[in-house]
């Protein structure tokens, strides 16, 4: 999901978000306190909630209440003026898996190293897109 911030709750630190800023919403909303969430593996959280699959609205709603600011990623519009929610929404689902893999292994990919990619399907194809879109 992607869209513009309409209201900001009291628990959001000052100057972190402002009304009207474009954001994408992280797909799986982990609890934030379990060992998986603290280790950066929120997709494995046993208490995760998924927009529209859990007890709150999803991307087809006019408005959604995101339970924490940590699930919002502010979009840097200075890198691409044509960025809009329709183009950003796939980044939070189809591109999140390869993005996470790239982020966790990027330090290993240095000049002189080789990498093999097996089964480059829909998710694998999104990897380069995500890498350059979310830098």
trRosetta pair geometry for C-beta under 8 A, 3 or more apart (Angstrom, degrees):
i j d omega theta_ij theta_ji phi_ij phi_ji
1 24 7.1 146 88 -161 50 61
1 25 4.3 -4 71 40 102 119
1 51 6.1 -45 -16 90 137 168
1 58 7.0 -159 -69 -180 132 63
1 59 3.9 -155 -99 -94 100 99
1 64 7.0 -4 164 28 162 152
1 85 7.9 -14 176 -166 53 108
1 89 5.9 5 -111 -127 19 93
1 92 6.2 -57 28 64 47 158
2 22 7.1 22 176 -178 100 89
2 23 6.8 -166 -147 99 66 44
2 24 4.5 -30 -98 -104 93 71
2 25 6.9 -156 -78 6 40 76
2 75 7.7 54 -154 -48 117 136
2 85 3.8 -180 99 -141 101 76
2 86 7.8 -119 64 -25 123 19
2 88 3.9 98 -88 90 166 116
2 89 4.8 -122 8 -69 104 67
2 91 7.8 59 -59 44 128 104
2 92 7.0 178 -52 -13 87 129
3 22 7.4 -136 136 -141 18 64
3 23 6.9 -16 67 59 52 76
3 25 7.9 4 24 -23 89 108
3 85 5.1 31 -80 -107 51 142
4 20 5.6 -16 -176 -149 119 35
4 21 6.8 152 -150 74 72 28
4 22 5.6 -42 -93 -92 72 56
4 23 7.4 119 -120 17 24 79
4 85 7.8 -90 -28 -58 71 122
5 8 6.4 31 170 -69 125 88
5 17 5.4 161 -100 168 169 121
5 18 7.0 136 75 92 139 32
5 19 5.7 -130 106 -126 98 36
5 20 6.5 -40 63 19 82 21
5 21 5.1 16 16 50 118 80
5 23 6.0 63 -49 -2 92 124
5 72 7.6 50 -80 -155 109 153
6 19 6.8 25 -165 -144 19 90
6 63 6.3 -60 29 -124 155 115
7 19 7.2 11 -94 -105 26 103
8 12 5.1 -89 -177 47 98 147
8 17 5.6 175 -111 90 123 109
8 18 7.5 -48 -48 -126 146 24
8 19 6.5 -110 -19 -63 107 77
9 12 5.5 113 66 -13 73 99
9 69 7.8 -144 49 -49 104 99
11 68 7.7 -64 106 -127 131 69
11 69 7.4 -162 104 -8 88 109
12 16 5.6 -136 172 59 93 124
12 17 5.8 -53 177 33 144 110
12 69 4.6 112 -114 -57 95 143
13 16 4.6 86 72 -30 87 127
13 69 7.6 -135 18 68 76 161
15 18 7.7 -5 -138 -57 42 97
16 69 6.2 57 119 169 141 151
17 21 5.9 -138 -160 44 77 139
17 23 7.4 -10 -129 -63 122 138
17 69 6.3 -146 -14 -138 131 120
17 72 6.8 19 -86 103 139 150
17 74 6.9 -164 -105 -81 82 115
18 21 5.3 99 62 -29 72 115
21 74 5.9 -27 156 -136 131 100
21 75 7.6 166 166 41 82 79
22 74 7.6 99 81 -161 57 58
22 75 4.3 -43 102 45 103 127
22 77 6.4 92 35 -59 131 112
22 83 6.8 139 120 117 159 113
22 85 7.2 -141 -151 -66 105 79
22 88 7.6 150 163 -13 113 164
23 72 4.4 -13 -175 -166 143 102
23 73 6.2 140 -162 66 80 43
23 74 5.6 -44 -101 -98 86 45
23 75 6.3 -160 -95 -10 28 89
24 72 7.5 145 71 -155 40 54
24 73 4.9 -18 58 58 90 103
24 75 6.5 94 -18 -61 89 102
24 88 5.0 -134 -82 158 113 118
24 89 7.3 -179 -131 -94 100 35
24 91 5.9 -43 -142 79 163 115
24 92 5.0 -169 169 -58 112 116
25 51 6.8 62 119 -39 138 150
25 64 7.5 -19 -70 84 166 138
25 66 5.8 -145 -125 -103 118 130
25 71 5.8 23 -160 141 75 100
25 72 6.2 -30 -102 -98 61 63
25 73 7.9 -169 -80 17 16 81
25 92 6.1 42 74 -136 56 160
26 29 6.8 122 91 -84 98 65
26 42 7.7 29 153 86 134 154
26 70 7.9 -31 13 126 143 64
26 71 4.4 -120 37 -156 106 71
26 72 7.4 -103 -7 -55 88 20
26 73 6.7 103 -56 -23 84 104
26 92 6.3 -161 -126 -145 22 105
26 96 7.6 108 -151 -120 68 137
27 50 7.0 -3 164 -134 75 87
27 51 7.6 -109 -153 18 48 103
27 92 4.9 153 -55 158 85 86
27 93 5.4 121 -95 -90 134 62
27 96 5.5 -109 3 -15 130 167
28 42 5.6 165 99 126 108 100
28 43 5.2 117 41 -103 157 60
28 45 7.1 161 149 37 118 111
28 48 4.7 -6 180 -172 102 138
28 49 7.8 145 -165 69 58 36
28 50 5.9 -33 -111 -91 66 84
29 42 7.8 -54 -166 171 12 130
29 48 6.1 140 71 -162 48 74
29 49 4.6 -27 68 64 110 85
29 50 7.1 179 18 -82 85 31
29 51 7.3 92 -16 -42 119 77
29 54 7.8 -88 47 14 117 155
29 66 7.9 -168 -103 -159 136 77
29 67 6.3 97 -179 38 144 119
29 68 7.6 143 -157 31 108 100
29 71 5.4 -10 -112 -101 94 145
30 34 7.3 -110 177 38 110 106
30 36 6.9 -134 -146 101 142 102
30 37 4.2 174 136 -97 137 111
30 42 3.3 -127 -20 -150 138 97
30 43 7.7 -76 -61 -40 117 24
30 45 3.6 148 -132 -24 99 159
30 47 7.2 84 -161 75 59 78
30 48 4.8 -37 -94 -97 57 91
31 34 5.4 72 61 -9 122 100
31 37 5.8 -129 63 -30 69 153
31 45 5.6 177 8 -168 85 132
31 47 4.2 37 -51 80 123 125
31 48 7.1 -102 -25 -73 72 48
32 37 5.0 -140 -107 156 17 149
32 38 7.8 77 175 -63 42 67
32 42 7.9 6 -75 -110 51 113
32 68 7.0 29 -52 20 149 174
32 70 6.9 96 -105 71 128 152
33 37 6.4 31 27 64 24 137
33 38 7.2 15 -165 -47 22 104
34 37 5.0 93 54 12 75 101
34 38 6.9 -149 92 -2 36 92
34 45 5.7 139 48 -130 134 85
34 46 6.8 151 -110 28 172 89
34 47 6.7 148 -27 21 134 111
35 38 5.9 -59 -141 43 29 108
35 39 6.1 21 160 -14 64 115
36 39 5.9 -68 -148 43 26 105
36 41 4.4 -87 -168 85 81 98
36 42 6.6 131 130 -96 96 26
36 44 4.2 -135 -148 84 143 101
36 45 5.0 -164 85 -75 128 60
36 46 7.7 126 17 -11 141 73
37 40 7.9 62 -180 -55 29 14
37 41 7.3 -99 -71 66 23 56
37 42 5.0 51 -113 -98 73 78
37 45 5.3 42 -56 -86 96 120
40 104 7.9 153 122 -89 138 110
41 44 4.6 0 142 22 108 116
41 45 7.7 160 111 -41 69 71
42 45 5.2 -14 -162 -20 55 119
42 48 6.5 115 167 -99 81 121
43 48 7.4 21 -137 -77 26 166
43 100 7.9 -70 -13 -55 133 176
45 48 4.0 114 80 -50 108 95
49 53 7.9 174 -178 78 59 84
49 54 3.8 6 -160 -60 91 172
49 55 7.3 -65 -143 29 126 75
49 56 7.2 51 159 23 136 107
49 67 7.6 72 57 -1 140 144
50 53 4.0 6 86 49 110 120
50 54 5.4 139 48 -22 53 98
51 54 7.1 -39 -85 31 16 97
51 56 6.7 -59 -127 88 63 92
51 57 7.1 -10 -163 107 90 44
51 58 4.3 122 147 -116 91 74
51 59 6.5 85 127 -32 135 75
51 64 6.7 14 -140 -159 122 155
52 56 7.9 -67 -60 92 34 54
52 57 6.6 2 -81 174 72 34
52 58 2.3 -11 -50 -45 113 139
52 59 6.7 -61 -30 13 134 69
52 60 7.3 67 -98 22 141 92
52 61 7.9 -170 -82 -21 99 105
53 58 7.5 72 -15 -76 57 130
56 64 6.8 98 147 -159 106 95
56 65 6.4 -100 -163 60 135 89
56 67 7.7 176 -1 -46 167 101
57 61 3.7 24 174 -42 130 160
57 63 7.5 69 82 94 157 50
57 64 4.5 -146 87 -109 107 88
57 65 7.4 92 35 19 106 71
58 61 6.1 131 61 -9 41 101
58 64 6.9 29 -125 -95 5 139
59 64 7.6 -39 -82 -32 34 144
59 89 6.6 83 -146 -139 147 127
61 64 5.1 110 71 -65 131 86
66 69 7.5 96 107 -88 117 34
66 71 5.3 -151 -178 77 116 120
66 72 6.1 98 120 -56 163 101
67 71 7.0 60 56 8 74 141
68 71 5.5 99 72 -3 80 98
69 72 5.5 -56 -162 29 54 115
73 134 7.6 -16 164 -137 148 107
75 83 5.8 -174 169 140 135 148
75 88 6.5 -62 -93 -108 138 150
76 79 5.1 58 106 0 105 108
77 80 7.0 -92 -153 70 46 55
77 81 6.4 62 173 -109 89 46
77 83 5.7 -138 -116 47 74 125
79 83 7.9 54 76 -36 83 134
79 135 7.8 157 -123 58 161 102
80 83 4.7 97 97 -42 104 100
82 87 7.7 49 127 7 86 162
83 87 6.3 -125 -145 73 54 126
83 88 6.4 55 -173 -56 95 111
84 87 5.4 86 57 15 72 100
84 88 7.0 -151 95 -5 33 98
85 88 5.6 -67 -139 44 33 108
85 89 6.1 49 165 -44 70 97
86 89 6.4 -36 -146 7 24 114
87 90 7.6 -57 -179 24 36 100
88 91 5.4 -50 -169 20 56 121
88 92 7.5 46 147 -19 77 98
89 92 6.3 -60 -165 28 42 107
89 93 7.4 5 153 7 70 108
90 93 6.1 -78 -152 51 44 93
90 94 4.9 -23 -175 36 91 114
90 95 6.0 82 131 -10 80 105
90 126 7.4 -137 145 -124 111 132
91 94 7.8 -53 -89 60 16 75
91 95 4.4 -41 -134 55 50 135
91 96 7.1 96 156 -56 51 72
91 99 7.6 56 -169 -41 83 149
91 129 7.9 -132 -97 124 88 103
91 130 6.1 139 -138 -111 88 87
91 133 6.0 -124 -104 109 135 144
91 134 6.7 148 -168 -58 132 114
92 95 7.5 23 -10 54 18 91
92 96 5.9 26 -170 -53 30 119
93 96 6.2 -29 -121 4 6 113
94 97 7.6 -60 -178 21 30 101
94 122 6.3 -76 -154 146 118 104
94 123 6.2 -145 -171 -101 71 65
94 126 5.1 163 132 -61 94 161
95 98 6.3 -65 -158 50 52 97
95 99 5.4 56 149 -29 81 114
95 123 7.9 166 -98 -147 30 64
95 126 4.1 -135 -97 161 75 128
95 127 7.6 167 -145 -78 77 28
95 129 6.2 -97 -111 89 129 104
95 130 3.8 160 -178 -75 114 118
95 133 7.4 -4 170 52 162 136
95 134 7.9 159 136 -21 129 128
96 99 5.6 -60 -141 39 28 116
96 100 6.2 31 161 -23 65 106
96 130 7.6 177 -71 -125 24 147
97 100 6.1 -56 -152 31 25 109
97 101 6.7 21 153 -14 61 108
97 123 5.1 -25 74 -158 129 130
97 126 8.0 81 56 72 86 127
98 101 5.4 -55 -148 39 40 113
98 102 6.1 42 154 -22 71 103
98 123 5.4 159 -36 161 105 82
98 124 6.1 139 -89 -110 135 33
98 126 5.4 157 32 84 135 88
98 127 3.5 -107 162 -86 141 83
98 130 5.8 148 86 32 99 141
99 102 5.7 -54 -147 36 30 110
99 103 6.2 30 155 -20 65 108
99 126 7.9 -58 -37 126 86 103
99 127 7.2 -177 -61 -129 48 56
99 130 3.9 -108 -75 153 101 142
99 131 7.0 -175 -115 -66 72 54
99 134 6.0 35 -141 39 134 150
100 103 5.7 -55 -145 37 29 112
100 104 6.3 21 158 -14 64 110
101 104 6.0 -60 -144 40 27 106
101 105 6.2 -6 166 8 64 116
101 127 7.4 -52 68 -116 112 115
102 105 6.6 -80 -142 51 23 89
102 106 5.8 49 161 -64 66 96
102 127 5.9 140 -51 -161 124 97
102 130 7.0 163 22 93 142 111
102 131 5.3 -109 163 -87 166 103
103 106 6.0 -24 -138 -12 23 119
105 108 5.1 -51 -174 34 75 117
105 109 6.5 69 133 -24 87 102
106 109 5.9 -62 -152 33 38 109
107 110 7.9 -3 171 -48 42 99
108 113 6.8 -179 150 -178 70 168
109 113 5.8 -145 -137 81 42 134
109 115 6.3 -14 -110 -47 106 134
110 113 5.4 83 55 -3 62 121
117 120 5.3 46 138 -66 119 106
117 124 6.3 125 -178 -159 122 132
119 124 6.8 157 108 -27 63 147
120 124 3.8 -131 -142 110 62 145
120 125 6.3 101 166 -57 91 69
121 124 5.5 94 40 20 47 104
121 125 6.9 -83 122 -10 28 98
122 125 5.8 -55 -147 32 25 114
122 126 6.9 25 155 -20 59 105
123 126 5.8 -57 -157 30 35 112
123 127 7.4 58 146 -44 62 86
124 127 5.7 -23 -165 -11 42 118
125 128 7.8 -55 179 28 40 93
125 129 7.6 27 136 -4 65 115
126 129 5.1 -67 -158 46 54 116
126 130 5.6 52 148 -25 86 107
127 130 5.9 -61 -147 36 26 107
127 131 6.3 28 159 -24 64 106
128 131 5.5 -49 -143 31 34 116
128 132 6.5 15 165 -4 65 108
129 132 6.6 -74 -157 45 24 96
129 133 5.9 15 156 -16 66 120
130 133 5.7 -63 -134 42 28 107
130 134 5.6 -8 179 8 69 118
131 134 7.1 -75 -135 46 12 87
131 135 7.0 40 161 -65 54 88
132 135 6.3 -15 -146 -27 31 112
